[in-house]
């Protein structure tokens, strides 16, 4: 059997096991649950695989049943998991959805939080077209922050485009640490995704144009104004595309889906208008943290525009 193609996109970060009640009822009362992979970078890779784009998720899980489960599930979705590492001395992270009461995370000391810059050594960054990471990774630990720094610095010397989703998670950061750190990483990426609301919280910017003035360096900057509008800044100019008029069920998962749709169109050499529209189109497929992705044996075939 021939080896799978090298991935167009390598997404690097933590994936946890999401435990959610089968019905929309509180954890305290629920009797049935489902377990799925949950993590921004793996979500992006999953959406790309569903679109027929060769994509890998690279991260670290514990040498435990939950880690093996989520790697298997991502593989069934068509995600390339050849570069996933395991650690026997730390567990796979877990988080629980408690309908009506938010989300509860159990990720402190997880296997992924032990990642460091050395993790990049075996990754196919030199052959990938895009290396994708988010602002969640540098918030996990000092070593993960060093990993994010190394991704930006190393990929800058390769042909891969560095894609960075700001993904600000206030609960993960020490007070006042996030604004400058996330701005520094974003400024050195080739492509940046950021929500207008999180940009306002981080940097006090009130418009997409103000975000661009703060981040003039990235070749491509996409500012998403919730479910209303997305604005791309590029060498071609400014492109604004209204979102589709649908109810957004899960804005976090929708953001990952948007990034995947945009990246897929970008790699297919689509126009600015087409790639922003592709992001909107993919975002509306989301009903939870992740979409109902096709399995690896589906009729989805790899894209041939490499």
N, C-alpha and C positions, 0 to 999 in steps of 0.2 A: 504494500500500500504506500503510495507516495506521501512524502511529508507535506503537511499543510503549508500554504504560502506564508512567507514572512508577513507580519502585520503591517498595514499602512499606518495604524495608530497604536501607540503604546500608552496606556493610561496607568499612572502610578499613584497608589494610595492605599488607605485601609478599607477593607470590606469586612463588615460584621454580619452576624446572623440577626435578622429581624424576626422577633416573635410577636405575632399579632393575633388577637382573638378572631376566630372564624366569623363571628357575628359582631356587630357594633355594640359591644357591651363592655363594662369596666373589667380590667384584669381580675379584680377581686371576685367577680361573679362568673367569669367566663369558664366554660368547661371544654371548649374546643379551640385549638390554635393551629396556625400554619407558620412554617419557618421558611424564610427566604433570604437570599443575599441582599445586603443593603450597604451602599457606599457610593458616593458621588462618582468616583472614577470607574468603578465597575458598572454603574448604571450607564455611563456614557459608552463604555465598551459594548455593553449588551445591546443598546439601541443601534450602535453602528453595525454589529453583527446581524441584527434583525434586518437592517437595510442592505445586507450583502457586502458590507465593507470589512475586510480582514482586520480584526482589532484584538489586541491583547490587554488583559489586566495583569499588572505586576504588583505584587504585594506580599505580605507575610501573614500566615495564619499559625495557630497553635497546632501541635501534633496531636490533635484530638478529633472527636467525632464531628463536632460542629465545623471545624476547619475543613475536614474532608467533605462534609456535606455541601458547604457553600461552593467549594471548588468544583465539585461534581455538577452542581446546579448551574453554575456559570458555563461550564463546558457544554452542558446540554443546550444552552442558549446559543451556542456557536462561538463563545468567547474563547480565545486562545489563552490557556492557563499554563503554558510551558515555563513561564518565568515566575511562578508563585513559589515562595520559599516557606519552610516550616520551622518552628522552634519548639523544642521539647520543654523549655524552661518558662514558657509564658502561654497563656490561653488565647483562644480566639475571642475577640470582642463580641458582645451581645447588646442589643437594645430591644426594649419592649414598647409597643404601642399600647397606651391605656386610654381607649376612647373616652373623650370627655375630660381627660385629665393630663393630656400631653404625652410626652415620650420620656422614658427612663433609660439612661445609658449606663452600661457596665463595661467600660473600655479602658479604665485606668490600669496601666501595667500590662496591656494586651501585647500579643506577639508583634503586631504591627507597630506599636509605639516604640519598639526596640530597633526599628529600621534605622540605618544610618547611611552615610554617603557611599560606603563600600557596597551597598546593595546594587548600585548602578553597574558594577563591574561586568555582570553577565547579561545585561539587557541589550536588546538589538536596537539601541538608539541610533547607531550609525547607518542602519538601513531603513529605519522608519521614516515616514513622511511627516508625521506629527507625533510629538511627545506631549501628553496632556496631564496636567496636575491641577490641584485646587488649593485654596487657602486653608483647607482643613488640615492638610498634612503638616505644615510647619507649626501648627498649634498643638500637636499631639505630644511632643517632647522636644528636648534640645537636640537629640540625635535626628529626629524627623525634620526639624528645622534645617539641620545641616544637609540632610538629603535633598530637601527642596532647593536649597542654595546650589547644591552640586548639580541638580537637574538643569537649572537655568544656566549655570556656567558652562557645563559640558555641552549641552545641546546647542548653545550659542556657537560652538566651534564646529558643529556638524551641519549637515544639510537639512536636518529635521526642523520643522516649524514648532516653536514652543507655544503651546496653548495653555492659558492660565485662567481658570474660573475663580474669581475672588472668593465666593462661597464663605462669607463671613459668618462664623458661629461664635457669638459673644461669650457663651458659657465656657468655651475652650481656652479663652485668652486671659492672661493677667491684665489688670486694669491698665488702659492706655498703651498697651503693647501692640495691638493689632494695626492701628492706622498707618504707622510708618513702615512696619514690616511688610504688610500687604501691598502698600504702595511701591516699596522697593522691588518686590518680586514682579509685580505687574509691569513696572517700568522697563524691565529687561526681557519681557516676553514679546513674542511676535504677534500674538493674538490674545486679547483679553476679553472675557465676558464678565460683566458686572451689572447688578441690579441698581436702578436709580435710587431705590430706598436704602440699600446697603451702602452705596456711595455717599448718600447724605449722612447716614449714621457714622461712617468712618471719617469722612473728610469735609463734611459740611457743604457739599456741592448740591445745587438745587435744580440743575438741568443737565441734559446730556452734553451740551456744549461746554458746561463748566467741568464736567468729568474729563472731556477731551483736553481742555486747557491744563488740567492737573496732570494728565497722562498723555503728553504729546508723542512719547517715544514709540509705543507699539505700532507696528505697521497696520494692524487691524484692531479696532476697538468696537465692541458691541455693547451698547447700553440698553438694558431691558427695563421698560417702565411697566412693571407688573403685567397685567393681561391686556394692556392698552396698545403698546407701541414698542418697537425695537428700532434702534438707530445704529447704523454702522458708519464708522469713520474709517476711510481708507484713502489711498493715493488718488482714487477715482472721485473722491468727494464725500458728501454726506448722503446716506440713503436711509429714509424712514419708511417702515412698513408696519401698518396697523396689524394687531393680532386678530385672529379669527374671533368672531363673537360666540364664544362658548364658555361654559362655566369651568373654571380651573379647580379641579378637585384636589390636587396635591401640588402646590407651587414648588416644593423642593424637587420632587421627581420631574416636574415639568421643566425646570431649569436645566437638568441634566439631559433631558430629551431634546431641548432646544439646541444645546451645544452639539449634540450628536448629529442632528439634522443639518445644522449649519456646517459642521466639519465635513460631512459626507458630500454636501453640495460644493464646498470649497475645493475638495480634492477632485471633484468632477469638473473643475474649471467653470463653474456656474458664475453668472453675473452677480453683482452685489444684491440686486433685488431678489434674484432667485435663491441665493443662499440664505438671506434673512427669512424669506417666505418658507424655505425648507425647514428652518428652525421652528417657526410657528407651527407648521404642519405636523412635525414630529411631536411637539409639546402637547398637542391635543389628543394624542394617543394614550396619555398617561392617566391611569385611574388610581394609582397609589404611588409608593416610592419608585416602583418600577412598572413597566408595561407588561402585558401578557405576551412575552416574547416567544417566537417560534423556536422549536427545538432544533438541534443540530441536523436532524435528518429531514428538515423541511425542504421545500423546493427553492428556498432562497439561495441564490448563487453569488459568488464573489464578483465584485465590480471589476471591470477590465480597463479602467481609465488610468491605471498606474503609469 
